[in-house]
Each structure stands twice: as structure tokens, then as C-alpha cells.
Amino acid sequence: MSKKITLLGLGATTIILAIIVVVIHSNSMMMSRSASTSTIVSAASTNSVNVQDYMFVPMAIKVKVGTTVTWTNKDSVHHSITADNVASNAPDGPLIGQGEKYSFRFTKAGTYTFHCMPHPYMHGTVIVTS
């Protein structure tokens, strides 16, 4: 009987430790994502966005009207660049696989937000100035 209790105790302890590890890992991932959400790269720096680790990197960029922005998928899964407001002149691309690119030319000033259709928690912004 005491062997069963000891085994049950060890099993329960193992499960609790596994849950703690998962929670700590999830929290650290969320913190690293939120730390980079405020990053805005200036228009002079880039017109490229990488899709990697289930994030848009950088998450926000600033470009001039007439700039073509290119997204490159560096993940092993398919992603999309899907406008949050499809009624506007905004990027709304197909699913792109690893190594594939999607480009969109911004012809009007404004703030354009987008997400990944299969992974709706992935968000990005392009700020277009005149």
C-alpha cells in the first residue's frame, strides 16, 4: 500500500512540476513578444518584415508613400499578411510558405494593421507617411 502512495505522490509531483515549467515558459514567451511590440523601425531603416517564431519582426515599421514592403516567411509553417480592414487599400496576401515572400506597395498615407489568418494572435503595423 505504501508503494502505491509513494508512486502516486511521485506522479502528482511530476505533473505539478511539468505544469510549472509550461507556465514559466509561456510567460517568458509573452514577455519577450510584448517587449518587441513597441519597436518601430524608421522609414530609412527598412521596408522588409520577417515572419519568424510566429511573429512579425519588426512588428511595426514606418515608411513613405510609394514604398513597397516585403514580408519573408522564415518559419516552417504557412503564414499570411491579412489586412485587419480589408475595405482599405491595405496588404491582403495569400498564404506563404517557408522562404516565400509577399510584397505590397503602399500608395496612401495611413496606419495599416494586419494579422496572420491561421495565427490570429500575430499582429503587425505599417505606418505610411507622405
ABEGO torsion letter per residue (X at the ends): XAAAAAAAAAAAAAAAAAAAAAAAAAAAAAAAAAAAAABBBBAAABABBBBBGGBBOBABBBBBBGBBBBBBBABABBBBBBBABAABBBBBBBBBBBGBBBBBBBABBEBBBBBBAABAABBBBBBBBX
